[in-house]
């Protein structure tokens, strides 16, 4: 997300002496990606951010794909994923390839005795149910239901929930996530035709600065392993920072739909992208206004991508019997489209009131045991009508 932000105290020039009141130096850290070529921020710590007390044995958390080759349309009953106390243990991977892990989580408790860092992937968390605060090295972000939270790789953070009824959709992306290029000018500013703008971002606020020495556990995901590293100082000891690489939020309710005289294709719903997949937001919108328009989407062939829909709220117009919390997977290689009757039913309708998150991956996805256990087993036959039985 190419936008400049800063919090706290920073020196007038980067890479120069920045001293504490007692004359000691603050410790500068470059927090960046893609070597020295990607977006970055400069952080200023009270203590060196490198003081490690111990490193424990890692835990293998790579998703195991029990169905690595799939061509079956599936419907996963997402609310069957159980509530679990711990945030990381609650994360249940459902689908994965080398580019992304897609999963659900229903954590009951806040992260109180450890911090987390994903050194492998950018994380995009969609808050379906629940609220709280995302605490990070670079400031806090209050969140509510409907928010997307983008946590760049390497960002130390904690989730603090207000209650125990939380439902999250999460993605782990092996390449950085950005706003779509076509929404931005060559300076990086979001253009007038973009369905959201910089005013909609939930930027970090309330920079926490802790000058503490002790044992601070950080669980770090690296190469699919979860390492536990104990540092001697509190990771939130940043007194100030500035730059372009930081966590932020944006609400699905702030996405302004793009409509047209005839049916608009899925890219008009796009919210995020990287080189391997896109994320779209379906929100309430007016239907097409051509006198002969068919508002329901036409059948289309997913030859080059897998289409995943996570249903959030409302009546999804192209499906007959989906409910909030369910996920449908339409695999590449075969066409899919509206359910029987939905195509015809849409004619003459003026608007839709649906909310959903769509993920289109450009490479096939495999499914885990957890996904297969919540698959209804019937979805692939949901386009059958009596005359075809």
C-alpha positions in Angstrom: 0.0 0.0 0.0 2.0 3.0 -1.2 1.1 5.7 1.4 3.4 7.4 3.9 2.6 7.3 7.6 4.5 8.0 10.8 4.0 7.8 14.6 6.0 8.9 17.6 9.4 10.7 17.6 11.9 10.4 14.8 15.1 12.3 14.0 15.1 15.0 11.2 17.3 12.8 8.9 17.4 9.1 8.6 20.6 7.1 9.5 21.8 9.9 11.8 22.3 10.0 15.6 19.0 10.0 17.5 19.7 10.3 21.3 17.7 9.6 24.4 17.4 12.1 27.2 20.3 10.4 29.0 22.6 10.8 25.9 22.3 7.1 24.8 21.4 6.2 21.3 18.1 4.9 20.0 18.6 1.9 17.7 17.4 2.3 14.1 15.9 -0.7 12.2 14.9 -0.9 8.6 11.7 -2.9 8.3 11.4 -3.8 4.6 10.6 -6.5 2.0 12.0 -7.6 -1.4 15.6 -6.8 -0.2 16.1 -3.1 -0.3 13.7 -2.6 -3.2 10.3 -3.0 -1.7 8.3 -0.8 0.7 10.0 -0.2 4.0 9.7 1.8 7.3 12.4 3.0 9.7 11.9 2.1 13.3 13.6 3.5 16.4 14.0 1.2 19.4 14.9 1.9 23.0 16.9 -1.4 23.0 18.6 -3.3 20.3 15.9 -5.5 18.5 18.4 -8.4 18.4 18.8 -9.5 22.0 17.9 -13.2 22.0 17.8 -15.2 25.3 16.9 -18.6 23.9 15.5 -20.5 20.9 13.2 -23.5 21.4 12.6 -26.5 19.1 10.3 -25.6 16.2 6.9 -27.1 15.5 6.0 -28.1 11.9 2.8 -26.2 11.0 2.8 -26.7 7.2 -0.6 -27.7 6.0 -0.9 -31.3 4.9 -3.0 -31.7 1.8 -5.1 -34.9 1.9 -6.7 -33.9 -1.5 -3.8 -32.3 -3.5 -5.6 -32.8 -6.9 -9.2 -31.5 -6.9 -11.7 -30.8 -9.6 -14.8 -31.2 -7.5 -16.9 -28.1 -6.6 -17.2 -28.1 -2.9 -19.1 -26.3 -0.1 -17.4 -26.1 3.3 -19.5 -25.5 6.4 -17.2 -22.9 7.9 -19.0 -22.5 11.2 -18.3 -26.2 11.9 -14.7 -25.1 12.6 -14.6 -25.3 16.4 -13.9 -22.5 18.9 -10.4 -22.9 20.4 -8.9 -20.9 23.1 -5.5 -20.1 21.6 -5.2 -17.9 18.5 -2.6 -19.8 16.7 -4.0 -23.2 17.6 -7.4 -22.0 16.4 -6.1 -21.3 12.9 -7.4 -24.1 10.7 -5.8 -24.3 7.2 -8.4 -25.5 4.6 -6.8 -24.9 1.2 -3.3 -24.2 0.1 -0.8 -24.1 -2.8 2.8 -22.7 -2.9 1.3 -19.1 -3.1 -1.3 -19.0 -0.4 -2.8 -20.7 2.6 -6.5 -20.1 3.1 -8.1 -21.0 6.5 -10.6 -20.2 9.2 -10.1 -19.5 12.9 -12.5 -19.2 15.8 -10.2 -18.1 18.7 -11.8 -17.6 22.1 -8.9 -15.8 23.9 -6.5 -13.0 23.3 -2.8 -13.5 22.8 -1.7 -12.6 26.3 1.6 -14.5 26.9 3.3 -14.4 23.5 3.7 -12.3 20.4 3.5 -13.6 16.8 5.4 -12.9 13.6 4.9 -14.5 10.2 8.3 -14.3 8.5 7.0 -16.4 5.5 4.0 -14.5 4.4 1.9 -11.4 4.4 -1.3 -12.1 6.3 -4.8 -10.9 5.4 -7.4 -11.5 8.1 -11.1 -10.8 7.5 -13.1 -10.3 10.7 -16.5 -12.0 10.1 -17.5 -11.9 13.8 -15.9 -10.3 16.8 -14.0 -7.1 17.6 -10.9 -6.0 19.5 -7.5 -4.5 18.9 -4.6 -5.6 16.7 -1.5 -4.6 18.7 1.7 -4.1 16.7 5.2 -2.7 17.0 4.0 0.2 14.9 0.8 1.1 16.7 -2.6 -0.3 17.5 -5.6 -0.8 15.1 -9.1 -1.2 16.6 -11.2 -3.6 14.5 -14.8 -4.7 14.3 -16.8 -7.2 12.2 -16.3 -6.5 8.5 -12.7 -5.3 8.7 -9.9 -6.6 6.6 -6.5 -6.5 8.5 -3.4 -6.6 6.5 -0.3 -7.6 8.5 2.9 -7.4 6.4 5.4 -10.3 6.8 7.8 -9.8 9.7 5.4 -7.6 11.8 5.4 -8.6 15.4 1.8 -8.4 16.7 -0.9 -9.6 19.1 -4.6 -10.0 18.7 -6.7 -8.7 21.7 -10.4 -9.8 21.4 -13.3 -8.2 23.3 -15.1 -11.5 23.7 -14.9 -15.2 22.8 -17.2 -15.3 19.8 -14.7 -14.6 17.0 -14.9 -15.9 13.5 -12.0 -15.1 11.2 -11.1 -15.9 7.5 -7.3 -15.7 7.0 -4.9 -15.8 4.1 -1.1 -16.3 4.2 0.4 -14.9 1.0 3.9 -15.8 -0.1 4.2 -12.6 -2.1 3.3 -9.1 -0.8 -0.3 -7.9 -1.1 -1.1 -4.5 -2.6 -4.0 -2.4 -3.8 -4.7 -3.1 -7.5 -2.5 -1.3 -9.9 -5.4 0.0 -12.0 -6.7 1.9 -9.0 -3.5 3.9 -8.6 -1.7 6.6 -10.5 2.1 6.5 -11.1 2.6 8.3 -7.8 0.7 5.6 -5.9 -2.4 7.7 -5.1 -5.7 6.0 -5.4 -7.6 7.3 -8.5 -11.1 8.7 -8.7 -12.6 5.5 -10.1 -11.2 3.4 -7.3 -13.9 1.8 -5.1 -12.2 3.1 -2.0 -9.7 5.7 -1.1 -7.0 6.6 1.5 -9.7 8.0 3.8 -11.0 4.5 4.3 -7.8 3.0 5.6 -7.6 2.2 9.3 -4.0 3.2 10.0 -2.0 2.4 13.2 -2.7 4.7 16.1 -1.7 4.8 19.8 2.0 3.7 19.5 2.8 1.6 22.6 6.3 2.0 23.8 7.5 -0.4 26.5 10.9 0.0 28.1 11.0 -3.5 29.7 13.6 -6.2 30.3 12.6 -9.8 30.9 11.5 -12.9 29.0 9.3 -12.1 26.0 8.2 -15.0 23.8 7.7 -14.4 20.1 6.4 -17.3 18.0 7.9 -16.9 14.5 6.7 -18.8 11.5 9.6 -19.4 9.1 9.8 -22.0 6.3 6.6 -23.6 7.5 8.0 -24.1 11.0 6.8 -22.3 14.2 9.8 -21.3 16.2 9.6 -20.0 19.7 12.2 -17.3 20.4 12.7 -15.6 23.8 13.9 -12.0 23.6 15.3 -10.1 26.6 13.4 -6.9 25.8 9.8 -6.1 25.1 9.2 -6.1 21.3 7.0 -3.0 21.5 9.9 -0.6 22.4 9.6 1.6 19.3 9.6 5.3 20.2 8.8 6.4 16.6 8.8 5.3 13.0 8.0 6.4 9.5 7.6 4.9 6.0 5.4 2.8 3.8 5.5 -0.7 5.3 3.0 -1.1 8.1 -0.2 -2.9 9.0 -3.5 -1.4 8.3 -7.2 -2.2 8.1 -10.1 -1.4 5.8 -13.8 -2.4 6.1 -15.8 -4.3 3.5 -18.6 -1.8 4.3 -16.4 1.0 2.9 -16.1 -0.7 -0.5 -18.1 1.3 -3.1 -19.5 -1.0 -5.8 -18.9 -0.4 -9.5 -22.1 -1.0 -11.5 -22.9 -0.8 -15.2 -25.7 -1.0 -17.8 -25.0 -4.7 -18.3 -23.4 -7.2 -16.0 -19.9 -6.3 -14.8 -17.2 -9.0 -14.5 -15.7 -10.0 -11.1 -12.6 -7.7 -11.4 -14.9 -4.7 -10.6 -15.1 -6.1 -7.0 -11.4 -6.4 -6.6 -9.9 -5.2 -3.3 -6.3 -6.6 -3.1 -3.9 -8.3 -5.4 -0.5 -9.9 -5.7 1.2 -12.0 -8.4 -0.6 -15.2 -7.4 -4.2 -14.3 -6.5 -6.8 -11.5 -6.0 -9.2 -10.8 -3.3 -12.6 -9.2 -4.0 -15.5 -7.8 -1.9 -19.1 -8.4 -2.9 -21.3 -5.7 -1.3 -24.9 -4.5 -1.7 -25.3 -2.8 -5.1 -27.8 -1.7 -7.7 -28.2 -4.2 -10.6 -27.6 -3.5 -14.3 -30.0 -1.1 -15.9 -30.1 -2.2 -19.6 -33.8 -3.0 -20.3 -32.9 -6.6 -21.3 -30.1 -7.1 -18.7 -29.7 -10.4 -16.8 -28.2 -9.4 -13.5 -27.0 -12.8 -12.5 -23.5 -13.7 -13.7 -23.1 -15.7 -16.8 -21.6 -19.2 -16.8 -17.8 -18.9 -17.0 -14.9 -21.3 -17.3 -12.3 -21.3 -14.5 -9.5 -22.6 -16.7 -6.7 -20.5 -15.2 -7.9 -20.0 -11.6 -9.7 -21.4 -8.6 -12.6 -19.4 -7.3 -13.4 -19.4 -3.5 -16.3 -17.5 -2.1 -16.7 -16.9 1.6 -20.3 -15.9 2.5 -20.6 -13.1 5.0 -24.2 -11.9 5.1 -27.3 -11.3 3.0 -28.9 -13.4 0.3 -26.3 -14.3 -2.3 -28.2 -13.9 -5.6 -26.5 -16.5 -7.7 -26.8 -19.4 -5.2 -29.9 -21.2 -3.9 -29.0 -22.3 -0.4 -25.8 -20.8 1.0 -25.5 -19.3 4.4 -23.0 -17.1 6.3 -19.8 -18.8 7.2 -19.9 -21.2 4.3 -17.2 -21.4 1.7 -17.7 -22.6 -1.9 -14.8 -23.7 -4.1 -15.2 -23.7 -7.9 -12.0 -25.4 -9.1 -10.2 -24.5 -12.3 -10.7 -26.7 -15.4 -14.5 -26.8 -15.5 -17.2 -24.1 -15.9 -19.5 -22.9 -13.2 -22.3 -20.4 -12.9 -25.6 -19.5 -11.2 -27.7 -22.3 -9.6 -30.8 -23.4 -11.4 -33.5 -20.7 -11.3 -31.1 -18.0 -10.2 -30.4 -16.8 -13.7 -34.1 -16.4 -14.5 -34.9 -15.1 -11.0 -32.6 -12.2 -11.3 -34.4 -10.7 -14.3 -36.2 -7.5 -13.3 -34.6 -7.3 -9.9 -33.2 -3.9 -9.0 -30.6 -4.6 -6.3 -28.8 -7.2 -4.2 -27.9 -7.1 -0.5 -25.1 -9.6 -0.3 -21.7 -9.5 1.4 -19.0 -12.0 0.5 -15.3 -12.3 0.1 -14.0 -13.9 -3.1 -10.5 -15.2 -3.6 -9.3 -16.2 -7.1 -6.0 -18.1 -7.2 -4.0 -18.5 -10.4 -2.8 -21.9 -9.5 -4.7 -25.0 -8.2 -5.4 -25.5 -4.5 -5.2 -28.6 -2.5 -7.5 -29.4 0.5 -6.6 -30.4 4.0 -8.3 -33.1 6.2 -10.0 -30.2 8.0 -11.5 -29.0 4.8 -12.7 -32.5 3.7 -14.3 -33.0 7.2 -16.6 -30.0 6.7 -17.4 -30.5 3.0 -21.1 -31.2 2.6 -20.3 -33.8 -0.1 -23.3 -32.7 -2.3 -22.4 -29.3 -3.7 -21.1 -30.6 -7.0 -24.6 -31.9 -7.7 -26.4 -28.6 -6.9 -26.8 -27.7 -10.6 -28.7 -30.9 -11.3 -32.5 -30.6 -12.0 -35.1 -33.3 -12.2 -34.9 -33.8 -15.9 -31.2 -34.6 -15.7 -31.6 -37.3 -13.0 
